[in-house]
Amino acid sequence: MYSDYYLYYLSYLSSLYSGYPPIIRVTVIVVAILAFITVFGVIRLLFIGYKINKRDKRRRDVEEQFESKLAFVMSNEVNYDIEEIKNLLNYDQKKEKKWKSEILTDLVLSIRDDLNKGGKLNHLNYRNCLENLRLMPYWEKRVKIAGLSKRKEALQIMGSLDVGINTGTLSKSVFHKNSYLRKTARNVYTDQDTYNPFRFMEENFDESFTQLDKIRLHATLIKRFQEGKLPNLLRWVSNSKNSNYITFIIQEIGFFKQFEAAPSLLDMLQKQENRDVRIQIILTLGELEYDECIADLMQRYALESTPVREAIMKTMGKIQCEETLEFLVEAYQKTDDDNFKLSIVRAIRKHGKEGEARLNMLKGQLREEEQIIIKQVFAENIIIAG
Amino acid sequence: MVYFFTYLIYFYASALALFYLALMIMSYFNTLRYRYRYTKKEEEYLKKYPDEAPGISIVAPAFNEEVIIIDSVHSLLSLAYPNFEVIIVNDGSKDRTLELMEEEFELEEVPYYYVYKVYCQPVKRILRSKNPLYKKLIVVDKENGGTKADAMNAGVNVAQFNYFINTDVDCILATDTLSKIILPVLDSDKQVIAVGATMRMVNSCTIDKGRITRVKPPNRIIPLFQETEYLRSYLVAKMGWSLINAIPNVSGGFGLFDTGVVIGAGGFDSDSHAEDMDMTTRMVAYMRENRKPYRIVQCPYSLCWTEGPPNLKVLNRQRTRWGRGMLQFILDHRRFLFNKDYGRLGFVVMPYILLFEFLAPIIEFVGFFFLLFLLITNQINFDTFWMMVLYAYLIGLSVSIITISYDLVLGKLYKRFWEYMKLVLFSTFEAILYHPLVVIFTLRGYVQYLTRSNFKWGQMTRQGFSPSNKVNNNVSNAKEI
């Protein structure tokens, strides 16, 4: 709207240097741009500072108004209905600003987590509070219309609120081209859906599957396990070609002690070409203490690479029987790799008193420098036991 | 000749301005992207499911650090992460560093089969605590190697986890450092070989039991300038480079490294005066030579606070060492320059270091005397002179101010807003009061390296973290600064 003024000063500046070479005139323009960036930077800084202060003040005000009331309702043993909570909180979302819902969500979640720790949360009142504050519709709307980063945040918050989701809300996000949003949506789906929660687990979960996705899904599977709704995980392995995903599922089979999967895993080990998957199968067989695999592992030991051999050692240390002990002692005597010797000694040490006795016998036969390996493993245990 | 030189300097400054503008834009998008990818929720997962959190070894060498060692170790042991160990390498200290640790942490020698995976001076013994409270602590007692690199190698040989943090005992880490710095590693489809984070000045912060309770900008003028300089380097330059996987250097003060790759690349070089830049480059070369895809990532959050040079004398030592390191780096790694086998390292990182890091002080110094020559010989056109001065001045100032605003967006660490304005105010004097000194000290480093002067590792007067220590701060300790 003041473009005439700007044009006037620009042409004035230009006329000042009109007789100069182009390089000077270019510099004048660049200096003007840099001066603008500098002034803009200072104004931006002031604006950000103002926004932060305003946000902090709003947070304090909302906490003052609602914290004690919400804590009272959510911790009370008496069940309140929505109307009673409405009277107590005296809050009408339609008349309030958007930011209030965001701050209230943080507040409700923090009160819920605190109460959960002490086992004092009244789940019905918690749900009724959310209903009264109309928080779920607020975040659902945001998932539908907001930009990428806000949408991802909204999805995470809906997952944290943990009161179920209308999966129709997720329909756009679960197939979004942005992998971060897509994976968050798929994880929330697996966590919250009641009809077909493992839909994406059966379909490889996602083509880009990282370590962080494993941790997120691990948390979801634990929740499903506690609800008693975890199926046999092995069926997801056969449908997948992503080795990262297969490794994760096999690891979870061990974590959830799905013993019935052990014979199939041993079969899989015979055919498996991927080294990382083989390692995980061996480790999971150890977790499941499946002693039928010992003969196969012994046979395989001589032919495998060092990481797989390390896994075999760990599994032997978990299964712990006379056969594994003999095998480990023999393996120790045959190996030249110092690091590997340490792993073997640790596995032998796990065999309890028999293992210790064999280590003491072994110590007598070794050079002084090598005896330190055994002494080190004994000392490790003393320190850990405190 | 005069024209040629005038234009050379002009275009050099313009290229530098363009580079910084590009980095500012790249850094802006990268920071936004980073904030969007990782929220508190991801960090909570690691705390809630400790078995899933990858182990991290923290390696911190100590040489004559009796003033701060106890607070520092307590601080490191109290980090909020489920799976880590703290390895303190006593690099042949001549004061009571080891003795104090033995008393405070109830240390005793344990049998340990020490394997020299990377070269270092002989290790005398390994100590661990009898008290289960300190079971995460390992102390490596070794013969003095004269450099941080040698001590780091001794620690790396003991590290049992796949990733380790390279830091100093005078650094204070934020409580959530480990969970923040491991996230990019967990969330990458390529192998992440190193992660850097923003470092700041601890000089005027309030510290209680090894933890920062109030972040403040430094009161003294040199660390105050250095605070902005660090922010520029981490939030603009490294965050920008990170977007195209071309970070030239993960700082020696604080960085996460892949243990296997460091060992594969031969460990830290004891002869290097810039062991961090040298290590980062050799790690990249190792990955390229083995045809393994990799990433080096920069985390924008402030995770580490370190003591800045309190006076000119210490600044001089710091910058001459960096200068020596820079020249040595260029000479040692010249084979990578424009070498197609090394990809970005050869065509982006090395030319950038050569042109804008190494040559900058030389061009500025020569430029100053050239200006004097023009003044004396009356060859300056004062109609345009001030425009050119303003041009050079605004390049630095605009970047500093934008950087400070980036920092504020990431989180308000200073309690009061005027503390940010203090940084802005001092940025306006940086080009006049601070930058010329940095140029002179860096050139002094170049000359020292070329004349093979007797290099001495810098002396740093420790202030100590506890208030009681600050009173008795007369002990002078040697440390690489």
Interface residues (C-beta under 8 A of the other chain):
Chain A: Y17 Y20 I23 I24 T27 V28 V30 V31 L34 A35 I37 T38 G41 V42 R44 L45 I48 G49 I52 N53 L148 S149 K152 E153 Q156 S160 Y180 S208 T210 Q211 L212 K214 I215 R216 H218 A219 I222 D338 N339 L342 E369 E370 I372 I373 K375 Q376 F378 A379 I383 I384 G386
Chain B: Y7 Y10 S14 A17 L32 R35 Y36 R37 T39 K41 E42 Y45 L46 K48 Y49 E52 P54 V110 P111 Y112 Y113 V115 R128 S129 K130 N131 P132 K135 L183 V185 L186 D187 S188 D189 D383 T384 M387 M388 L390 Y391 L394 I395 L397 S398 I401 I402 I404 S405 L408 V409 K412 F417 Y420 M421 V424
